[in-house]
Amino acid sequence: MHSPSPYICKRKHVAIPFLFFLLLVSGCTGTLPASPTASPQTIQQVQTSPETPVLTVEPTSPGGITISAIQDAGHVSPFENQPVEDVHGIVTVIRADGFYMQSRFPDDDPATSEGIYVHQELIPTIRPGDEVLVDGVVSERVFNGDPANDLMITHLRYPTIEILSRGNPLPAPTIIGQGGRMPPTDVIASQTQGRVMADGIFNPYASGLDFYESLEGMLVQINNAVVVGPTNRYKEIVVLPDNGAWAGTRTHRGGIVIQENDFNPERIILDDALREMPLVNVGDYAPEPIIGVMDYTYGNYKLQPIQDVAFLSGGLQPSDPLAPVLPGQLRVATYNVAVLSAQEISSRTKDRSATLADHIINWMASPDIIGLQEVADDDHVAGGRDVSADMTYQGIIDAILALGGPPYRYVNIDPLPGQDGGVPDANIRVGFLYRLDRGLSLVEAPHGDAQTPVIITDQDGVPTLSLNPGRIDPSNPAFTSSRKPLVAAFLLNGEPLYLINNHFNSKGGDHSLFGAVQPPQLNSEVQRLRQAQVVHDFVAAILAIDPDSRVIVLGDLNDFHFSAPVQTLKGDLLHNLVETLSAEERYTYIYDGNSQTLDHILVSQPLYQALASVDILHLNSEFDYWVQFSDHDPVVATFDWE
């Protein structure tokens, strides 16, 4: 619902239902001030006949409520659901259903935003630089996102607009960073415990959540922006101001790493609502200031640039290739291959199996065993009842051979249709590739199926699997709508080796870092904790029979090395090899500009003592989505076996 000409028709000091107001003004016509330098004037409607309204003008001066008073120092306006009049400002940015305006005469309190969105529900006909007075109703609303868990945007609804002058310069943008306002660099929400409320403590100096709220709807400027989150499929880019000079822990390659108590509130997301975003990689940088309006969508504050944004290349290259495996060594890798299927391989312009083969041969130096996650049906997402991935695995093996790599064999158990979560109808699962020319073989045992749990027995002091490969407790509620762990026992030069491949449930359903509930509720963590406990107990059963067993637990655990699920999995039985790396190196994935580790290799004590090296090969996560093979980077560990 809207008025067809909101900046023309203005009714003063009359409270009427909006539907009646809509009918009343639906025929209004009139003229705008003749000159950009015209003095302030009110355009009033004088009804001379039922059919033909006539507009007259009379002098006035801005004297209503200020934008900063409406915004106040808080997340919810004290004027919520109340009508306000003569809100004065300069139009800064036009959107499809409204516009932003900003105070011409700001107050001296940096905690109160000087900008506000005016929601017209139609394409505005005013222009940036127009000086206006606006009547409307103060409202709080989630425009794009989850109304239950996201913060609301303070805005004006049902507006009537009076143009005072045109062609005014826009208010100077507020600089974020050096020479302007410095955001917190380690705390997102300092005081809130529970839902962000109108009467909560508000501290933009200590809380990133409050800092960006204090800039809501305002023009802001970022100088010397450097990319820490590459262009994603939503066409968002994440940057740090001032080339990240004052930011938290940076990676050696230009990103920014999360820590247990620091999720980097200094990150700024550039969104594409007003301008198209270019394709960029981590380390690319903007030579010119970026100016935009501070917005909030889908659980994050986002800067909407009002001018085209250009970046220069930072020269990012993939990680250096690994050296070949030495005689007497064992190399193991884990790699999430992002819903790879035979159907997808054959239907894409770029053969993803060839890219994977290149990564395996030329960067990982052909590991002995590779744990793969997100291997999909041969038909990708066609939705048939056949969940076989035989052609997908064979396509990878053939691609490796075609590039001159060694022979591999695959280990797989097909899931039941629609039971393992992930992309609908893809039936993603975990599996292994293992080399046939390095003395590796599977221990002989019946091949498992989707529903039968593998049992461990003691055969003369050797932990023995009833099925090989087998699934660990697949009917356990911990794995409902999630991937089931796959265990396989190998012999390497006659010595047993146990590998467990995992893809724990995703973080979908968790509250966002900048959401309305603080600290964020990690709803998905409950299931991962249960999954971690099941796998931990399975490892414990192996080690109870032979404490010197060589056990490797790997995969996409969908959580951080310091998280409760990964710590539960680790317990006092395993060592997480990611923790042997420096803080700057601990990342396999980038989300909202935060470099983080989701992919892990954990090992029992004998393998930990035999560790020669562990590497995370940065081949994907730091590059724009269009060129990524996967959104995860592989982890590779090398051990001295003999």
URPE-V716410 format. One record per residue. N is the residue number from 1. RES is the residue in one small letter. PHI is phi as a letter, one per 20 degrees, with the letter a starting at -180 (* if undefined). Layout:
n=N res=RES phi=PHI
n=N res=RES phi=PHI
This chain:
n=1 res=m phi=*
n=2 res=h phi=a
n=3 res=s phi=e
n=4 res=p phi=f
n=5 res=s phi=c
n=6 res=p phi=f
n=7 res=y phi=e
n=8 res=i phi=e
n=9 res=c phi=e
n=10 res=k phi=c
n=11 res=r phi=d
n=12 res=k phi=e
n=13 res=h phi=l
n=14 res=v phi=c
n=15 res=a phi=e
n=16 res=i phi=c
n=17 res=p phi=g
n=18 res=f phi=f
n=19 res=l phi=f
n=20 res=f phi=f
n=21 res=f phi=f
n=22 res=l phi=f
n=23 res=l phi=f
n=24 res=l phi=f
n=25 res=v phi=d
n=26 res=s phi=f
n=27 res=g phi=d
n=28 res=c phi=f
n=29 res=t phi=c
n=30 res=g phi=r
n=31 res=t phi=c
n=32 res=l phi=e
n=33 res=p phi=g
n=34 res=a phi=f
n=35 res=s phi=c
n=36 res=p phi=f
n=37 res=t phi=d
n=38 res=a phi=f
n=39 res=s phi=f
n=40 res=p phi=g
n=41 res=q phi=b
n=42 res=t phi=d
n=43 res=i phi=e
n=44 res=q phi=d
n=45 res=q phi=e
n=46 res=v phi=d
n=47 res=q phi=e
n=48 res=t phi=e
n=49 res=s phi=b
n=50 res=p phi=f
n=51 res=e phi=e
n=52 res=t phi=c
n=53 res=p phi=f
n=54 res=v phi=c
n=55 res=l phi=d
n=56 res=t phi=c
n=57 res=v phi=c
n=58 res=e phi=b
n=59 res=p phi=f
n=60 res=t phi=b
n=61 res=s phi=b
n=62 res=p phi=g
n=63 res=g phi=b
n=64 res=g phi=e
n=65 res=i phi=f
n=66 res=t phi=e
n=67 res=i phi=f
n=68 res=s phi=f
n=69 res=a phi=f
n=70 res=i phi=f
n=71 res=q phi=f
n=72 res=d phi=l
n=73 res=a phi=e
n=74 res=g phi=r
n=75 res=h phi=e
n=76 res=v phi=c
n=77 res=s phi=f
n=78 res=p phi=f
n=79 res=f phi=d
n=80 res=e phi=g
n=81 res=n phi=m
n=82 res=q phi=d
n=83 res=p phi=f
n=84 res=v phi=c
n=85 res=e phi=c
n=86 res=d phi=l
n=87 res=v phi=f
n=88 res=h phi=d
n=89 res=g phi=a
n=90 res=i phi=d
n=91 res=v phi=f
n=92 res=t phi=d
n=93 res=v phi=b
n=94 res=i phi=d
n=95 res=r phi=c
n=96 res=a phi=f
n=97 res=d phi=c
n=98 res=g phi=r
n=99 res=f phi=b
n=100 res=y phi=e
n=101 res=m phi=c
n=102 res=q phi=c
n=103 res=s phi=g
n=104 res=r phi=e
n=105 res=f phi=c
n=106 res=p phi=f
n=107 res=d phi=e
n=108 res=d phi=d
n=109 res=d phi=d
n=110 res=p phi=f
n=111 res=a phi=f
n=112 res=t phi=d
n=113 res=s phi=f
n=114 res=e phi=d
n=115 res=g phi=d
n=116 res=i phi=b
n=117 res=y phi=e
n=118 res=v phi=d
n=119 res=h phi=e
n=120 res=q phi=e
n=121 res=e phi=m
n=122 res=l phi=b
n=123 res=i phi=f
n=124 res=p phi=f
n=125 res=t phi=d
n=126 res=i phi=e
n=127 res=r phi=c
n=128 res=p phi=g
n=129 res=g phi=n
n=130 res=d phi=f
n=131 res=e phi=e
n=132 res=v phi=c
n=133 res=l phi=d
n=134 res=v phi=c
n=135 res=d phi=d
n=136 res=g phi=r
n=137 res=v phi=d
n=138 res=v phi=f
n=139 res=s phi=c
n=140 res=e phi=d
n=141 res=r phi=b
n=142 res=v phi=e
n=143 res=f phi=e
n=144 res=n phi=c
n=145 res=g phi=q
n=146 res=d phi=d
n=147 res=p phi=g
n=148 res=a phi=e
n=149 res=n phi=c
n=150 res=d phi=e
n=151 res=l phi=f
n=152 res=m phi=e
n=153 res=i phi=d
n=154 res=t phi=f
n=155 res=h phi=b
n=156 res=l phi=d
n=157 res=r phi=d
n=158 res=y phi=l
n=159 res=p phi=f
n=160 res=t phi=d
n=161 res=i phi=c
n=162 res=e phi=d
n=163 res=i phi=e
n=164 res=l phi=e
n=165 res=s phi=a
n=166 res=r phi=c
n=167 res=g phi=m
n=168 res=n phi=f
n=169 res=p phi=f
n=170 res=l phi=f
n=171 res=p phi=g
n=172 res=a phi=f
n=173 res=p phi=f
n=174 res=t phi=e
n=175 res=i phi=f
n=176 res=i phi=e
n=177 res=g phi=p
n=178 res=q phi=g
n=179 res=g phi=n
n=180 res=g phi=b
n=181 res=r phi=e
n=182 res=m phi=e
n=183 res=p phi=f
n=184 res=p phi=g
n=185 res=t phi=d
n=186 res=d phi=b
n=187 res=v phi=d
n=188 res=i phi=e
n=189 res=a phi=c
n=190 res=s phi=e
n=191 res=q phi=d
n=192 res=t phi=f
n=193 res=q phi=c
n=194 res=g phi=o
n=195 res=r phi=e
n=196 res=v phi=f
n=197 res=m phi=c
n=198 res=a phi=f
n=199 res=d phi=d
n=200 res=g phi=f
n=201 res=i phi=f
n=202 res=f phi=c
n=203 res=n phi=b
n=204 res=p phi=f
n=205 res=y phi=e
n=206 res=a phi=d
n=207 res=s phi=d
n=208 res=g phi=f
n=209 res=l phi=g
n=210 res=d phi=f
n=211 res=f phi=g
n=212 res=y phi=f
n=213 res=e phi=f
n=214 res=s phi=f
n=215 res=l phi=d
n=216 res=e phi=g
n=217 res=g phi=m
n=218 res=m phi=e
n=219 res=l phi=f
n=220 res=v phi=c
n=221 res=q phi=c
n=222 res=i phi=d
n=223 res=n phi=d
n=224 res=n phi=l
n=225 res=a phi=f
n=226 res=v phi=c
n=227 res=v phi=f
n=228 res=v phi=d
n=229 res=g phi=c
n=230 res=p phi=f
n=231 res=t phi=g
n=232 res=n phi=d
n=233 res=r phi=f
n=234 res=y phi=e
n=235 res=k phi=m
n=236 res=e phi=d
n=237 res=i phi=c
n=238 res=v phi=d
n=239 res=v phi=c
n=240 res=l phi=d
n=241 res=p phi=f
n=242 res=d phi=l
n=243 res=n phi=l
n=244 res=g phi=m
n=245 res=a phi=f
n=246 res=w phi=d
n=247 res=a phi=e
n=248 res=g phi=f
n=249 res=t phi=f
n=250 res=r phi=e
n=251 res=t phi=f
n=252 res=h phi=f
n=253 res=r phi=d
n=254 res=g phi=o
n=255 res=g phi=e
n=256 res=i phi=c
n=257 res=v phi=d
n=258 res=i phi=f
n=259 res=q phi=c
n=260 res=e phi=g
n=261 res=n phi=c
n=262 res=d phi=b
n=263 res=f phi=d
n=264 res=n phi=l
n=265 res=p phi=f
n=266 res=e phi=f
n=267 res=r phi=f
n=268 res=i phi=c
n=269 res=i phi=e
n=270 res=l phi=e
n=271 res=d phi=d
n=272 res=d phi=d
n=273 res=a phi=f
n=274 res=l phi=d
n=275 res=r phi=c
n=276 res=e phi=f
n=277 res=m phi=e
n=278 res=p phi=f
n=279 res=l phi=e
n=280 res=v phi=c
n=281 res=n phi=d
n=282 res=v phi=g
n=283 res=g phi=n
n=284 res=d phi=f
n=285 res=y phi=b
n=286 res=a phi=e
n=287 res=p phi=f
n=288 res=e phi=d
n=289 res=p phi=g
n=290 res=i phi=d
n=291 res=i phi=d
n=292 res=g phi=a
n=293 res=v phi=d
n=294 res=m phi=e
n=295 res=d phi=c
n=296 res=y phi=b
n=297 res=t phi=b
n=298 res=y phi=l
n=299 res=g phi=m
n=300 res=n phi=b
n=301 res=y phi=f
n=302 res=k phi=c
n=303 res=l phi=e
n=304 res=q phi=e
n=305 res=p phi=g
n=306 res=i phi=d
n=307 res=q phi=c
n=308 res=d phi=g
n=309 res=v phi=d
n=310 res=a phi=c
n=311 res=f phi=c
n=312 res=l phi=d
n=313 res=s phi=f
n=314 res=g phi=e
n=315 res=g phi=m
n=316 res=l phi=f
n=317 res=q phi=c
n=318 res=p phi=g
n=319 res=s phi=g
n=320 res=d phi=f
n=321 res=p phi=f
n=322 res=l phi=e
n=323 res=a phi=f
n=324 res=p phi=g
n=325 res=v phi=f
n=326 res=l phi=e
n=327 res=p phi=g
n=328 res=g phi=n
n=329 res=q phi=d
n=330 res=l phi=c
n=331 res=r phi=d
n=332 res=v phi=c
n=333 res=a phi=c
n=334 res=t phi=c
n=335 res=y phi=b
n=336 res=n phi=e
n=337 res=v phi=e
n=338 res=a phi=l
n=339 res=v phi=l
n=340 res=l phi=e
n=341 res=s phi=b
n=342 res=a phi=f
n=343 res=q phi=f
n=344 res=e phi=f
n=345 res=i phi=g
n=346 res=s phi=f
n=347 res=s phi=d
n=348 res=r phi=e
n=349 res=t phi=f
n=350 res=k phi=e
n=351 res=d phi=f
n=352 res=r phi=f
n=353 res=s phi=f
n=354 res=a phi=f
n=355 res=t phi=f
n=356 res=l phi=f
n=357 res=a phi=f
n=358 res=d phi=f
n=359 res=h phi=f
n=360 res=i phi=f
n=361 res=i phi=f
n=362 res=n phi=e
n=363 res=w phi=d
n=364 res=m phi=e
n=365 res=a phi=l
n=366 res=s phi=l
n=367 res=p phi=g
n=368 res=d phi=f
n=369 res=i phi=c
n=370 res=i phi=c
n=371 res=g phi=e
n=372 res=l phi=d
n=373 res=q phi=c
n=374 res=e phi=m
n=375 res=v phi=e
n=376 res=a phi=d
n=377 res=d phi=g
n=378 res=d phi=g
n=379 res=d phi=e
n=380 res=h phi=m
n=381 res=v phi=c
n=382 res=a phi=f
n=383 res=g phi=n
n=384 res=g phi=f
n=385 res=r phi=e
n=386 res=d phi=e
n=387 res=v phi=d
n=388 res=s phi=f
n=389 res=a phi=d
n=390 res=d phi=g
n=391 res=m phi=f
n=392 res=t phi=f
n=393 res=y phi=f
n=394 res=q phi=f
n=395 res=g phi=f
n=396 res=i phi=f
n=397 res=i phi=f
n=398 res=d phi=f
n=399 res=a phi=f
n=400 res=i phi=f
n=401 res=l phi=f
n=402 res=a phi=f
n=403 res=l phi=e
n=404 res=g phi=n
n=405 res=g phi=e
n=406 res=p phi=f
n=407 res=p phi=f
n=408 res=y phi=c
n=409 res=r phi=c
n=410 res=y phi=d
n=411 res=v phi=c
n=412 res=n phi=b
n=413 res=i phi=c
n=414 res=d phi=f
n=415 res=p phi=f
n=416 res=l phi=f
n=417 res=p phi=g
n=418 res=g phi=m
n=419 res=q phi=d
n=420 res=d phi=d
n=421 res=g phi=m
n=422 res=g phi=n
n=423 res=v phi=g
n=424 res=p phi=g
n=425 res=d phi=m
n=426 res=a phi=e
n=427 res=n phi=l
n=428 res=i phi=f
n=429 res=r phi=b
n=430 res=v phi=d
n=431 res=g phi=a
n=432 res=f phi=c
n=433 res=l phi=d
n=434 res=y phi=c
n=435 res=r phi=f
n=436 res=l phi=d
n=437 res=d phi=d
n=438 res=r phi=c
n=439 res=g phi=n
n=440 res=l phi=e
n=441 res=s phi=b
n=442 res=l phi=f
n=443 res=v phi=f
n=444 res=e phi=f
n=445 res=a phi=a
n=446 res=p phi=g
n=447 res=h phi=f
n=448 res=g phi=f
n=449 res=d phi=c
n=450 res=a phi=f
n=451 res=q phi=d
n=452 res=t phi=e
n=453 res=p phi=f
n=454 res=v phi=e
n=455 res=i phi=d
n=456 res=i phi=d
n=457 res=t phi=c
n=458 res=d phi=e
n=459 res=q phi=d
n=460 res=d phi=l
n=461 res=g phi=n
n=462 res=v phi=d
n=463 res=p phi=f
n=464 res=t phi=c
n=465 res=l phi=e
n=466 res=s phi=f
n=467 res=l phi=c
n=468 res=n phi=b
n=469 res=p phi=f
n=470 res=g phi=b
n=471 res=r phi=e
n=472 res=i phi=e
n=473 res=d phi=l
n=474 res=p phi=f
n=475 res=s phi=e
n=476 res=n phi=f
n=477 res=p phi=g
n=478 res=a phi=f
n=479 res=f phi=d
n=480 res=t phi=f
n=481 res=s phi=l
n=482 res=s phi=b
n=483 res=r phi=f
n=484 res=k phi=e
n=485 res=p phi=f
n=486 res=l phi=d
n=487 res=v phi=d
n=488 res=a phi=c
n=489 res=a phi=d
n=490 res=f phi=d
n=491 res=l phi=d
n=492 res=l phi=c
n=493 res=n phi=l
n=494 res=g phi=n
n=495 res=e phi=d
n=496 res=p phi=f
n=497 res=l phi=b
n=498 res=y phi=d
n=499 res=l phi=c
n=500 res=i phi=c
n=501 res=n phi=d
n=502 res=n phi=c
n=503 res=h phi=b
n=504 res=f phi=f
n=505 res=n phi=f
n=506 res=s phi=f
n=507 res=k phi=e
n=508 res=g phi=g
n=509 res=g phi=o
n=510 res=d phi=f
n=511 res=h phi=f
n=512 res=s phi=f
n=513 res=l phi=f
n=514 res=f phi=d
n=515 res=g phi=e
n=516 res=a phi=e
n=517 res=v phi=d
n=518 res=q phi=c
n=519 res=p phi=f
n=520 res=p phi=g
n=521 res=q phi=e
n=522 res=l phi=e
n=523 res=n phi=f
n=524 res=s phi=f
n=525 res=e phi=f
n=526 res=v phi=g
n=527 res=q phi=f
n=528 res=r phi=f
n=529 res=l phi=f
n=530 res=r phi=f
n=531 res=q phi=f
n=532 res=a phi=f
n=533 res=q phi=f
n=534 res=v phi=f
n=535 res=v phi=f
n=536 res=h phi=g
n=537 res=d phi=f
n=538 res=f phi=f
n=539 res=v phi=f
n=540 res=a phi=f
n=541 res=a phi=f
n=542 res=i phi=f
n=543 res=l phi=f
n=544 res=a phi=f
n=545 res=i phi=f
n=546 res=d phi=b
n=547 res=p phi=f
n=548 res=d phi=e
n=549 res=s phi=f
n=550 res=r phi=e
n=551 res=v phi=c
n=552 res=i phi=c
n=553 res=v phi=d
n=554 res=l phi=b
n=555 res=g phi=p
n=556 res=d phi=e
n=557 res=l phi=e
n=558 res=n phi=l
n=559 res=d phi=a
n=560 res=f phi=e
n=561 res=h phi=f
n=562 res=f phi=e
n=563 res=s phi=f
n=564 res=a phi=f
n=565 res=p phi=f
n=566 res=v phi=f
n=567 res=q phi=f
n=568 res=t phi=f
n=569 res=l phi=f
n=570 res=k phi=f
n=571 res=g phi=l
n=572 res=d phi=d
n=573 res=l phi=d
n=574 res=l phi=c
n=575 res=h phi=d
n=576 res=n phi=e
n=577 res=l phi=f
n=578 res=v phi=f
n=579 res=e phi=f
n=580 res=t phi=e
n=581 res=l phi=e
n=582 res=s phi=f
n=583 res=a phi=g
n=584 res=e phi=f
n=585 res=e phi=d
n=586 res=r phi=e
n=587 res=y phi=b
n=588 res=t phi=c
n=589 res=y phi=b
n=590 res=i phi=c
n=591 res=y phi=c
n=592 res=d phi=l
n=593 res=g phi=n
n=594 res=n phi=e
n=595 res=s phi=f
n=596 res=q phi=b
n=597 res=t phi=d
n=598 res=l phi=d
n=599 res=d phi=d
n=600 res=h phi=c
n=601 res=i phi=c
n=602 res=l phi=d
n=603 res=v phi=c
n=604 res=s phi=f
n=605 res=q phi=g
n=606 res=p phi=g
n=607 res=l phi=f
n=608 res=y phi=f
n=609 res=q phi=f
n=610 res=a phi=e
n=611 res=l phi=f
n=612 res=a phi=e
n=613 res=s phi=a
n=614 res=v phi=c
n=615 res=d phi=c
n=616 res=i phi=d
n=617 res=l phi=e
n=618 res=h phi=e
n=619 res=l phi=d
n=620 res=n phi=c
n=621 res=s phi=f
n=622 res=e phi=e
n=623 res=f phi=d
n=624 res=d phi=f
n=625 res=y phi=g
n=626 res=w phi=f
n=627 res=v phi=d
n=628 res=q phi=f
n=629 res=f phi=f
n=630 res=s phi=b
n=631 res=d phi=e
n=632 res=h phi=d
n=633 res=d phi=d
n=634 res=p phi=f
n=635 res=v phi=d
n=636 res=v phi=c
n=637 res=a phi=c
n=638 res=t phi=c
n=639 res=f phi=c
n=640 res=d phi=e
n=641 res=w phi=e
n=642 res=e phi=d
